[in-house]
Amino acid sequence: MKKKLYTELNRVTEFFAVQNCHINNEYKVIINILEEEGRLTAPLGEKVNKTLFAIRIIRAGNVRVFMYTEKKRMFMEFMGILRKPEKFPKKNLI
């Protein structure tokens, strides 16, 4: 039995439509965990502030999907971003 209902907004669906299959597969696994357990723990998820949470897709890519809880029973997802890796400054190389 699912503890939470997860709703994906159109812009998030469009975001994942252009991502590779590895990112999409990891995302689906994380969403299943979220719905079954009702929450995510690190490293799959993180609390940004009191009402804002982030799904962390880190094995297949560096993707964050931001969401919030509505009515204590549902997660609404509103934005996905592909994080670019930080480059190590060449001046720090020895």
TORPA-4810 file (N, C-alpha, C, O; in nm, 3 decimals):
<nodes>
NODE_1_0.083_-0.118_0.000_0.000_0.000_0.000_0.088_0.125_0.000_0.184_0.134_0.076_M
NODE_2_0.054_0.218_-0.084_0.133_0.340_-0.096_0.100_0.435_0.018_-0.017_0.453_0.053_K
NODE_3_0.204_0.497_0.074_0.185_0.594_0.182_0.165_0.735_0.128_0.100_0.818_0.192_K
NODE_4_0.220_0.763_0.010_0.208_0.896_-0.050_0.168_0.882_-0.196_0.201_0.784_-0.263_K
NODE_5_0.097_0.981_-0.243_0.065_0.990_-0.385_0.159_1.094_-0.444_0.173_1.204_-0.390_L
NODE_6_0.221_1.059_-0.553_0.320_1.147_-0.615_0.265_1.200_-0.746_0.222_1.122_-0.831_Y
NODE_7_0.266_1.332_-0.764_0.213_1.394_-0.885_0.325_1.469_-0.956_0.398_1.548_-0.895_T
NODE_8_0.338_1.443_-1.084_0.442_1.506_-1.165_0.377_1.610_-1.256_0.285_1.578_-1.330_E
NODE_9_0.426_1.734_-1.249_0.373_1.839_-1.335_0.430_1.825_-1.476_0.534_1.762_-1.496_L
NODE_10_0.362_1.885_-1.575_0.401_1.871_-1.716_0.544_1.912_-1.743_0.613_1.846_-1.822_N
NODE_11_0.592_2.019_-1.681_0.728_2.063_-1.711_0.833_1.963_-1.663_0.942_1.955_-1.720_R
NODE_12_0.801_1.887_-1.559_0.892_1.783_-1.513_0.888_1.664_-1.608_0.992_1.605_-1.639_V
NODE_13_0.770_1.630_-1.655_0.756_1.524_-1.755_0.837_1.559_-1.880_0.906_1.475_-1.936_T
NODE_14_0.828_1.684_-1.923_0.904_1.730_-2.039_1.055_1.727_-2.012_1.133_1.691_-2.100_E
NODE_15_1.095_1.763_-1.891_1.237_1.759_-1.854_1.291_1.616_-1.867_1.398_1.595_-1.924_F
NODE_16_1.218_1.519_-1.813_1.265_1.380_-1.817_1.254_1.318_-1.956_1.320_1.219_-1.984_F
NODE_17_1.171_1.374_-2.041_1.158_1.323_-2.178_1.288_1.339_-2.257_1.313_1.263_-2.351_A
NODE_18_1.371_1.436_-2.220_1.496_1.459_-2.292_1.618_1.405_-2.218_1.731_1.424_-2.263_V
NODE_19_1.596_1.338_-2.104_1.707_1.279_-2.029_1.732_1.137_-2.079_1.646_1.076_-2.143_Q
NODE_20_1.850_1.084_-2.049_1.882_0.949_-2.095_1.808_0.843_-2.012_1.752_0.873_-1.907_N
NODE_21_1.808_0.721_-2.061_1.732_0.613_-1.998_1.783_0.580_-1.858_1.705_0.538_-1.773_C
NODE_22_1.912_0.598_-1.832_1.968_0.568_-1.700_1.913_0.665_-1.595_1.879_0.624_-1.484_H
NODE_23_1.906_0.792_-1.631_1.849_0.892_-1.540_1.702_0.862_-1.516_1.656_0.867_-1.402_I
NODE_24_1.627_0.831_-1.622_1.485_0.800_-1.609_1.460_0.676_-1.524_1.367_0.673_-1.444_N
NODE_25_1.542_0.573_-1.542_1.526_0.450_-1.463_1.552_0.476_-1.315_1.477_0.429_-1.230_N
NODE_26_1.659_0.549_-1.284_1.688_0.580_-1.144_1.577_0.666_-1.084_1.538_0.646_-0.968_E
NODE_27_1.526_0.759_-1.161_1.415_0.845_-1.116_1.293_0.760_-1.080_1.231_0.782_-0.976_Y
NODE_28_1.257_0.665_-1.164_1.141_0.579_-1.139_1.159_0.496_-1.013_1.064_0.478_-0.936_K
NODE_29_1.279_0.445_-0.991_1.307_0.368_-0.870_1.289_0.455_-0.746_1.229_0.412_-0.647_V
NODE_30_1.341_0.577_-0.751_1.331_0.668_-0.637_1.185_0.705_-0.611_1.144_0.712_-0.495_I
NODE_31_1.107_0.730_-0.715_0.965_0.764_-0.699_0.891_0.648_-0.634_0.805_0.670_-0.548_I
NODE_32_0.921_0.525_-0.674_0.858_0.408_-0.611_0.889_0.401_-0.462_0.801_0.373_-0.381_N
NODE_33_1.014_0.427_-0.427_1.053_0.428_-0.285_0.976_0.538_-0.211_0.926_0.515_-0.101_I
NODE_34_0.968_0.656_-0.270_0.896_0.768_-0.209_0.750_0.734_-0.183_0.697_0.761_-0.076_L
NODE_35_0.685_0.674_-0.282_0.543_0.641_-0.266_0.522_0.529_-0.164_0.428_0.533_-0.085_E
NODE_36_0.610_0.429_-0.166_0.595_0.315_-0.075_0.627_0.351_0.070_0.555_0.311_0.161_E
NODE_37_0.734_0.426_0.091_0.779_0.457_0.226_0.727_0.592_0.277_0.726_0.616_0.397_E
NODE_38_0.684_0.679_0.186_0.632_0.808_0.227_0.738_0.913_0.251_0.706_1.026_0.288_G
NODE_39_0.864_0.878_0.230_0.973_0.974_0.247_1.099_0.918_0.183_1.106_0.801_0.148_R
NODE_40_1.199_1.005_0.168_1.329_0.965_0.116_1.436_1.003_0.217_1.426_1.104_0.286_L
NODE_41_1.538_0.921_0.224_1.652_0.953_0.309_1.775_0.971_0.220_1.775_0.932_0.103_T
NODE_42_1.878_1.031_0.277_2.002_1.054_0.203_2.060_0.920_0.160_2.052_0.824_0.237_A
NODE_43_2.115_0.910_0.045_2.145_1.014_-0.050_2.036_1.037_-0.155_2.054_1.118_-0.245_P
NODE_44_1.922_0.966_-0.144_1.817_0.977_-0.246_1.738_1.106_-0.238_1.686_1.154_-0.338_L
NODE_45_1.729_1.163_-0.120_1.652_1.285_-0.102_1.712_1.373_0.005_1.790_1.329_0.088_G
NODE_46_1.673_1.500_0.000_1.721_1.593_0.101_1.614_1.699_0.127_1.538_1.736_0.038_E
NODE_47_1.611_1.746_0.250_1.518_1.852_0.288_1.589_1.985_0.265_1.696_2.009_0.321_K
NODE_48_1.531_2.070_0.182_1.590_2.200_0.150_1.549_2.302_0.256_1.632_2.377_0.306_V
NODE_49_1.420_2.305_0.289_1.370_2.387_0.399_1.245_2.319_0.455_1.223_2.200_0.428_N
NODE_50_1.165_2.390_0.531_1.051_2.328_0.598_0.952_2.259_0.505_0.895_2.156_0.540_K
NODE_51_0.931_2.315_0.387_0.832_2.259_0.294_0.889_2.213_0.160_0.817_2.153_0.081_T
NODE_52_1.015_2.241_0.134_1.075_2.209_0.005_1.172_2.093_0.019_1.256_2.090_0.109_L
NODE_53_1.160_1.997_-0.071_1.244_1.878_-0.070_1.305_1.857_-0.209_1.254_1.909_-0.308_F
NODE_54_1.414_1.781_-0.214_1.479_1.753_-0.343_1.504_1.603_-0.355_1.553_1.539_-0.263_A
NODE_55_1.469_1.551_-0.471_1.508_1.415_-0.508_1.646_1.427_-0.570_1.670_1.515_-0.653_I
NODE_56_1.736_1.339_-0.530_1.873_1.344_-0.581_1.901_1.222_-0.667_1.911_1.110_-0.616_R
NODE_57_1.915_1.243_-0.796_1.953_1.136_-0.888_2.102_1.152_-0.908_2.147_1.241_-0.980_I
NODE_58_2.179_1.065_-0.844_2.324_1.086_-0.844_2.404_0.974_-0.910_2.519_0.995_-0.947_I
NODE_59_2.346_0.856_-0.926_2.421_0.747_-0.989_2.428_0.763_-1.140_2.534_0.745_-1.200_R
NODE_60_2.315_0.797_-1.200_2.308_0.807_-1.346_2.342_0.946_-1.398_2.367_0.962_-1.517_A
NODE_61_2.345_1.044_-1.312_2.373_1.181_-1.351_2.366_1.267_-1.227_2.356_1.215_-1.116_G
NODE_62_2.373_1.394_-1.243_2.366_1.485_-1.130_2.240_1.570_-1.146_2.246_1.685_-1.191_N
NODE_63_2.125_1.511_-1.109_1.995_1.573_-1.132_1.926_1.597_-0.999_1.932_1.514_-0.908_V
NODE_64_1.859_1.711_-0.988_1.777_1.741_-0.871_1.635_1.769_-0.918_1.615_1.840_-1.017_R
NODE_65_1.538_1.714_-0.848_1.398_1.739_-0.876_1.339_1.795_-0.747_1.344_1.731_-0.643_V
NODE_66_1.283_1.915_-0.755_1.230_1.980_-0.637_1.081_1.953_-0.623_1.008_1.948_-0.722_F
NODE_67_1.038_1.935_-0.499_0.898_1.901_-0.472_0.857_1.954_-0.335_0.941_1.993_-0.254_M
NODE_68_0.727_1.956_-0.312_0.673_1.994_-0.183_0.557_1.903_-0.148_0.500_1.837_-0.235_Y
NODE_69_0.522_1.900_-0.020_0.410_1.819_0.026_0.285_1.904_0.032_0.287_2.019_0.076_T
NODE_70_0.177_1.846_-0.012_0.048_1.913_-0.008_-0.051_1.821_0.063_-0.062_1.703_0.029_E
NODE_71_-0.122_1.873_0.161_-0.224_1.798_0.234_-0.168_1.676_0.305_-0.243_1.581_0.332_K
NODE_72_-0.043_1.675_0.336_0.023_1.568_0.412_0.015_1.430_0.346_0.067_1.334_0.402_K
NODE_73_-0.048_1.418_0.232_-0.061_1.288_0.168_-0.005_1.285_0.027_0.002_1.178_-0.034_R
NODE_74_0.034_1.400_-0.026_0.072_1.403_-0.166_0.198_1.486_-0.185_0.216_1.590_-0.121_M
NODE_75_0.285_1.440_-0.273_0.401_1.518_-0.313_0.373_1.577_-0.450_0.330_1.506_-0.541_F
NODE_76_0.398_1.704_-0.465_0.386_1.771_-0.594_0.527_1.807_-0.640_0.603_1.869_-0.567_M
NODE_77_0.560_1.768_-0.760_0.691_1.795_-0.816_0.679_1.911_-0.912_0.586_1.916_-0.993_E
NODE_78_0.771_2.007_-0.904_0.753_2.124_-0.988_0.874_2.163_-1.072_0.859_2.245_-1.162_F
NODE_79_0.991_2.109_-1.047_1.106_2.149_-1.128_1.215_2.044_-1.122_1.244_1.988_-1.016_M
NODE_80_1.276_2.018_-1.236_1.392_1.930_-1.243_1.508_2.006_-1.305_1.489_2.080_-1.401_G
NODE_81_1.628_1.988_-1.250_1.746_2.053_-1.306_1.859_1.953_-1.320_1.873_1.861_-1.239_I
NODE_82_1.938_1.973_-1.421_2.058_1.894_-1.442_2.174_1.977_-1.392_2.205_2.081_-1.450_L
NODE_83_2.238_1.932_-1.286_2.349_2.008_-1.228_2.476_1.979_-1.306_2.505_1.864_-1.340_R
NODE_84_2.550_2.083_-1.333_2.677_2.066_-1.402_2.786_2.045_-1.298_2.785_2.109_-1.193_K
NODE_85_2.879_1.955_-1.326_2.985_1.931_-1.228_3.073_2.054_-1.210_3.103_2.126_-1.305_P
NODE_86_3.112_2.075_-1.087_3.202_2.186_-1.060_3.341_2.148_-1.110_3.388_2.036_-1.089_E
NODE_87_3.405_2.241_-1.175_3.539_2.215_-1.225_3.640_2.257_-1.120_3.626_2.360_-1.055_K
NODE_88_3.741_2.176_-1.106_3.848_2.206_-1.013_3.936_2.314_-1.075_3.985_2.295_-1.187_F
NODE_89_3.958_2.426_-1.007_4.038_2.534_-1.064_4.181_2.487_-1.096_4.248_2.429_-1.011_P
NODE_90_4.226_2.513_-1.218_4.359_2.471_-1.260_4.468_2.533_-1.175_4.574_2.474_-1.159_K
NODE_91_4.443_2.651_-1.121_4.546_2.716_-1.038_4.573_2.639_-0.910_4.677_2.658_-0.847_K
NODE_92_4.480_2.549_-0.870_4.499_2.469_-0.749_4.572_2.339_-0.776_4.606_2.266_-0.682_N
NODE_93_4.597_2.309_-0.902_4.671_2.187_-0.936_4.819_2.206_-0.908_4.874_2.313_-0.931_L
NODE_94_4.882_2.103_-0.859_5.026_2.111_-0.831_5.104_2.039_-0.937_5.227_2.034_-0.931_I
</nodes>
